[in-house]
Amino acid sequence: MLLKLALWIQATDFFTYLRGSGYVYPVILSLHMVGIAFFGGMILLTDMRLLGLAMRNRPVSDLVDQLRVPKRYGFLLTATCGVLLLCCKAEEYYYNAFFRAKITLLLLVVVHALLFRSRVYNRAAEFDTDRRVPAIAKTAALFSLLLWAGIACMGRGIGYIEPPFGIHAQLLGGFHL
Amino acid sequence: MFIENPLNSSELSFPILECFHIIGFAFSVGTIALVDFRLLGVGMRRETPLQLAKDTAYWTLGGLVLMVMSGLLLFSSDPDMYYLNWAFDLKMFFLVLAIIFNYTIHRKTVMSNAPGGGKLVACISLCLWAAVLFGGIFIGFLNPTLDINQI
């Protein structure tokens, strides 16, 4: 089911063109990197602040509140490029263990948000008056760091697996890569 | 005389170094971009660009060191290929330019603390770092082969 969808998506004219394009594909990948570089740092800094490792002269809420919107735009850019890249080689990605790990970690980011958003991120202003950032906020920051660093590393790993390319395309017929 | 590079004895070393490279530039370029966005009036507006630059200076430098060190090791795995790769040449050109720009004109603009100023400088800085990233990606999409006639 998922595999059929993957095959259909990558066989559309648009993604067939993207996959074969000499320059457009690497440009999208580059923009994916630009997203990581420009906005990934915001995640790192927010987490480091919560852990008390960076920007200690600034109130916690300054980082958490002010970076929330820019981070969303950054995620939008990075994720859009990521989805385009995925759709170009959807079949390959379907089999790719690193891609599966990356998606799992992204789902865990959602779990992270469900667990910590109301308890930590929406209450950042309360931590400003505390002498020390509470343990739950530090836990949230630590998991956030691990998750996002893991996502970046898994993403890099995707390119290193050679897929059983075209096997299912032949089996299902009608798809020529 | 050929010396075997120990990095090439494991196929894991290159991707692991790449991960450090990515985390390095997320710190360095990320903190520089934070200041640039502030100069453009986006993001951390409760702080001045100068405060942001000061507060992140060590992380910028640390990220740069991690990025350059891992980059040198990556380069050492196959110097011939990089030597012949025009995307690598461009990347190095923009990297040197971006670092020099960051510690001269960019720093001066941030230090001057003039309200509303520095938008052009911020744009140039962001473009330079984006060019470095583009160069890095394009390296992998060009496959120069060592052609004896070109040497």
Chai-1 contact restraints between the chains, C-beta under 6 A:
chainA,res_idxA,chainB,res_idxB,connection_type,confidence,min_distance_angstrom,max_distance_angstrom,comment,restraint_id
A,P26,B,I137,contact,1.0,0.0,6.0,A-B,restraint_1
A,P26,B,F138,contact,1.0,0.0,6.0,A-B,restraint_2
A,P26,B,F141,contact,1.0,0.0,6.0,A-B,restraint_3
A,L29,B,I137,contact,1.0,0.0,6.0,A-B,restraint_4
A,S30,B,L133,contact,1.0,0.0,6.0,A-B,restraint_5
A,S30,B,F134,contact,1.0,0.0,6.0,A-B,restraint_6
A,S30,B,I137,contact,1.0,0.0,6.0,A-B,restraint_7
A,M33,B,L133,contact,1.0,0.0,6.0,A-B,restraint_8
A,M33,B,I137,contact,1.0,0.0,6.0,A-B,restraint_9
A,V34,B,A130,contact,1.0,0.0,6.0,A-B,restraint_10
A,V34,B,L133,contact,1.0,0.0,6.0,A-B,restraint_11
A,I36,B,A26,contact,1.0,0.0,6.0,A-B,restraint_12
A,A37,B,F25,contact,1.0,0.0,6.0,A-B,restraint_13
A,A37,B,V29,contact,1.0,0.0,6.0,A-B,restraint_14
A,A37,B,L133,contact,1.0,0.0,6.0,A-B,restraint_15
A,F38,B,A33,contact,1.0,0.0,6.0,A-B,restraint_16
A,G40,B,A26,contact,1.0,0.0,6.0,A-B,restraint_17
A,G40,B,G30,contact,1.0,0.0,6.0,A-B,restraint_18
A,G41,B,A26,contact,1.0,0.0,6.0,A-B,restraint_19
A,G41,B,G30,contact,1.0,0.0,6.0,A-B,restraint_20
A,G41,B,T31,contact,1.0,0.0,6.0,A-B,restraint_21
A,L44,B,A26,contact,1.0,0.0,6.0,A-B,restraint_22
A,A54,B,W59,contact,1.0,0.0,6.0,A-B,restraint_23
A,M55,B,D55,contact,1.0,0.0,6.0,A-B,restraint_24
A,N57,B,D55,contact,1.0,0.0,6.0,A-B,restraint_25
A,D62,B,R46,contact,1.0,0.0,6.0,A-B,restraint_26
A,Q66,B,M44,contact,1.0,0.0,6.0,A-B,restraint_27
A,P70,B,G43,contact,1.0,0.0,6.0,A-B,restraint_28
A,A152,B,I22,contact,1.0,0.0,6.0,A-B,restraint_29
A,C153,B,C19,contact,1.0,0.0,6.0,A-B,restraint_30
A,R156,B,P15,contact,1.0,0.0,6.0,A-B,restraint_31
A,R156,B,E18,contact,1.0,0.0,6.0,A-B,restraint_32
A,R156,B,C19,contact,1.0,0.0,6.0,A-B,restraint_33
A,Y160,B,P15,contact,1.0,0.0,6.0,A-B,restraint_34
